[in-house]
């Protein structure tokens, strides 16, 4: 079975991510598609295992095998968690709906560490651009502000919201380079401080619900095995 066949025939959930999901799309924005597929269980009985992820077959399309997706989500990977909460769902079957029903099982205070580490990495790249070129890549600065806001609100409310809503225009001003870098830096610092305060009062549990997720994965694998050979 070819990787593209797994995406075509065994996808349980597919969505649009990136600027279109964030509510920050412009006329030249790409359409970034993300998905989750379930490799048939008999494929795991071979020496050569099915792939953990597949790029394509469409442009800007990337899919994860269910087990890899769940493992990353349990570790509070920001990209994976946001994929689960995309407002732009293109395909979902019964198994995909059950995956979406587990969204709260993946959320925990671990998100503070993963979102913060990712933000620090991106902040370092922006500062390097300023030192080298005199200005950051404004689109990346916009997305970092969006991520910091998302992390703060997640810790405050226990809910992950992907679409920026009424923050769209202030963020697009950053993308257009209409906000001075010093002001953007101050905005980032304020969000980071608010996020740090939020983690002390967050309604999120200390750990994700590994048991619920593991039970779901076991049932999916068992059902696939009972369907017979590939």
VEXDREN-366595 format. One record per residue: residue in one letter; x, y, z negated of N, C-alpha, C, CB in turn. Coordinates in steps of 0.2 Angstrom, whole numbers, plus 5000, padded with zeros to 4 digits. Atoms other than C-alpha are relative to their C-alpha. Glycine has a CB too. Example, Ala and Ser with C-alpha at 12.3 -4.5 7.8 and 13.67 -1.06 7.14 Angstrom:
# residues 2
A500449945000506249784961500450065000499550004994S499649945001506849954964499650054997500250025007
# end
This chain:
# residues 230
X500449945000500050005000500450065000499550004994X499649945000500750175005499850054995500050035007X500249955005500750314993499450055002500650054999X500649954998499550425003499449965000500150025008X500650045000498350275003499750004993500249935002X500249995007498350284984499650064999500650004995X500449945001497850464985499350005004500450065003X500650004996496550434999499549964997500249985007X500550055002495750284991499949994993500249935003X500050015007496050294973500050064995500549954998X500149945004495850474967499450004996500150065005X500650005005494750494952499850074998500149964994X500149935002494950684950500550045004500150014992X499649954996495550824961499750074999499949985008X500249935001495551014959500550045003500050014992X499649954997496251174965500350034994499650055004X499749975005497551254954500450065003500649954997X499649944998498751404955499550065000500249995007X500349935000498151584959499249995001500350045005X500750014999496451524965499649984994499849955006X500350025006496051434949500050054995500349944998X499949955005496751574939499650075001500750024999X500449944998495651704947500550065002499650024994X499549954998497151794954500249995007500749994996X499850014993497151744972499950075004499549955003X500049944995497451874986499949975007500750044999X500150034994497251855004500549955003499950065005X499450044997498951775007500149944995500650045001X499950065005498751644992499949935003499550014994X500150074998499051464995499449974997500749964999X500450045004497851334990500349934997499449975005X499650065003498751214978499549954997500450034994X500450055002497851054976500449954995499749965006X499750055005498150934961499549944999500250034993X500450055001497450764958500249944995499849975006X499850065004497450604948499749945003499750004992X500350074997497350424955500249954996500449995007X499950065004497250254948500349955004499349984996X499750054996498450134955499749934998500849994999X500450065002497549964956500549954995499949955006X499650045005498149854941500549945003499649974995X499550054997498849714952500650025003499649965006X499449984998500149824959500550004995499950075003X499550005005500949834942500349934999499750024994X499750075001501249644943500549985004499449955001X499450014995502549664956500650034997499850035007X499449975002504349704954500050075002500649965004X500049934998504149864964499350034998500150015008X500649975003502949974954499750055004500150024993X500349954996501750094961500350074997499250014999X499749935001502350284961499650034994500050045006X500349965005502050394946499750065002500550014994X500349944997501650534957500150005008500350074997X500050004992501350574976499950075002499449955003X500149934996501650734986499649995006500750035001X500450004994500450764999499449955000500449975006X499849994993499750705011499850075003499649955005X500149934997499050885013500550044997499350024997X499549955003500151035011499850034993500050065005X500249975007500251104993499649954996499750075001X500450055003499550934987500449964996499549965004X499650045004500250844972499549964995500550044996X500450045005499450694962500449964996499549965005X499750045005499850594947499749944999500150044993X500350065002499550414943499750014993500549945000X500449985006498350414928500449994994499449954999X499650015006499550344915500550054999500449935001X499649945001500850474919499750064999500450005007X500449945001499550604919499950014993499450015004X500250005007498950554902500650014995499749934998X499449995004500750544895500250075000500649955003X499849935000501150714900499550054997500150035008X500649965003499450784894500149994992499349985002X500050015007499750704877500750044997500149924999X499449965002501450794876499950085001500649985004X500349934999500450954880500450045005500250044993X499749974995501250994896499650055003500249955006X500549944998500551164901499749995007500450065000X500350014993500351124920499449945000500549985005X500550055000499450964916499350024996500349934996X500649985003498251034903499650055004500250034993X500449954996497751174914499749975006500550065003X500350034995497451054928499349964997500549945003X500650035003496150964916499550054999500249974994X500549955001495251134914499950045006500350044994X500149964994495251194932499350015001500349975006X500749994998493651284936499849985007499850074999X500150024993493851224954500149935001500450045005X500050074999493451044955499849985007499649964994X500250024993493450964972499749935001500650015005X500250075000493150784968500149974993500449955005X500050035007492750684952499549945001499850044994X500450065000492050504951499949984992500349945003X500250015007491450414935500649994995499649935000X499450005004493150374929500350074999500649955003X499849935001493650554932499650044995500050045007X500549975005492150614922500249984993499349995002X499850025006492750514908500750034998500049924999X499449965001494450584909499950074998500550005006X500249945002493750754908499750014994499550045006X500350005007492750714893500549994995499549945000X499550015005494350674884500550075000500449945002X499649945000495050854887500250024993499650065004X499849985006494950894869500549954996499350014995X499650055003495850734864500850025002499949935003X499349984998497450804873500250064996500050015007X499849935003497450974864500249994993499450055000X499850005007498450994848500550064999500449944999X499549945001499651124840500649995003500150004992X499450014996501051044850500050055006500049935003X500049954994500451164864500450064998499350025001X499649945002501251304854500849995003500050014993X499450014998502951224857500150005007500349944997X499950014993502751174875499950065004499649945002X500249944996501951334881500650054998499350034998X499549965002503251434871500749995004500150014993X499450024997504751344878500050015008500249924999X500049994993504151354896500050085001499349975003X500049935000503851544893500750034999499550034995X499349975002505551574886500449985006500349964994X499750014994506251484902499950055005499949935002X500249954994505351594914500250074998499249995001X499849945002505751744904500750015001499850024992X499350004999507551704905500250015008500449944998X499949994993507451694924499850075002499549955004X500249934998506551864925500550054998499350014997X499549965002507851944915500650005004500249994992X499450014995509251874926499850045006500149925001X500149964994508351944941500150084999499349995002X500049935001508252114933500850024999499750024993X499349995000510152104929500350005007500349964995X499750014994510552054946499850045006499949925003X500349964995509352144957499650064998499549955004X500349935003508652284946499349994999500250055005X500750015001506952214946499849924999499550035006X500250075000506052044942499649985006499649994994X500550024995505051944954499350014997500149925002X500649975003503352034950499549945000499850065003X500550055000502251884955500249954994500049965006X499850045006503251774942499850034993500749985000X500249965006503051914929499349994998500250075000X500750005001501151914932499849934997499750015006X500250075002501051724930500249994993500249955004X499850015007502051724914499650044995500750034999X500449975004500951854906499349965000499850075003X500650055000499451744911500149944996499849985007X499950065004500251594903500050024993500649975002X500049985007500651684887499350024997500550064999X500749985002498851754886499649934999499750045005X500450075000498151574889500249964994500249965006X499850035006499251504875499850034994500850005000X500349975006498751634863499349994999500150085001X500750015001496951614866499849934999499650025007X500150075001497051424866500149994992500549955004X499850015007497851434848499550034996500750024999X500549975004496551554842499449975000499950075003X500750024999495051474849499949925000499750025006X500150084999495451284852499849995007499649974995X500350024993494851304870500550035005499350045001X499649984995495951314885499650035006500549955003X500349974995495351444898500550025005499650064998X499550004995496151444915499950075004499949955005X500149944996495251594924500150064996499350005003X499949945004495851764918499550044999500650035003X500649965001494151844920500250075001499849994993X499949924999494252034917500750024999499550034995X499349985000496152034915500350005007500449954995X499850014993496252004934500450075002499549995005X499749944997496652184939500650034996499450065000X499349995003497952224925500549965002499950004993X499550044998498852074930500250015007499849924999X499849994993498752104949500450075000499450015004X499649945000499452284945500849984999499850054995X499350025001501052194938500249965006500049954994X499750034994501152084953500250055006499449955003X499849954995501152234964500550054998499350055002X499449965002502552314954499850074998500550005006X500349935002501452454948500150014992499350015002X499949995008501852424929500850004999499749944996X499350005001503652474924500249934996500250064996X499750065003504752324918500050014992500749985003X500049995007504952394901499349994996500350074998X500750015002503052404899499849925000499550045004X500150074999502952224905500349964994500249975007X499750035006504252174892499750014994500750035000X500349995006503352254878499349965000499850075000X500650044999501752164884500149934998499650015007X499850075001502651994884500149994992500649985004X499850015007503352024866499450014996500550064998X500650005004501652074860499649945000499550065002X500350074999500851914867500449954996499949985007X499650055003502251814860499950004992500850005001X500149995007502051884842499349984998500150084998X500750025001500151864843499949925000499550035005X500150075000500351684848500349964994500449975007X499750025006501551654834499550004994500750034998X500549995005500251724822499449955000499850074999X500650054999498851614830500249934998499850015007X499950075001499751454827499949984993500749985002X500150015007499651474808499249994998500250054996X500750005002497751484809499649965005499750075000X500350044995497351374824499549954998500549985005X500450065001495851254824500249945003499350025002X499850064997496851134834500349954995500550025006X499650045004497450974826500749995001499749935001X499350015000499250934822500249965006500349984994X499950044995499250794835499449985004500349934997X500650034996498250734850499749944998500350005007X500450065002497050594849500349945004499350005000X499750054996498250454855499549945001500749984997X500450065000497050314851499450015005499749994993X500649994996495550384861500349995008499750075000X499750004994496750414876500249935002500550055001X499750074999497550234875499449965001500449984994X500650044999495850154874499750015007499450014994X500349984994495250244889500549975006500050085001X499550034995496850194899499949925000500750024998X500150075001496650014893499449975004500049974993X500650024997494850004899500050015008499450044997X500049994993495250074916500549955003500350075001X499650054997496649954919499749935000500749994995X500450075001495549804913499550005006499750004993X500549994995494149864925500349995007499650065000X499750014993495349874940500349935001500650055000X499850074999496149704936499449955002500349984993X500550054999494449624936499750015007499450024995X500349994993494049694953500449965005500150075002X499650054996495349574960500650035003499549985006X499449984997496849584971499950065005500349945004X500049944996497349734981499949985007500750044999
# end
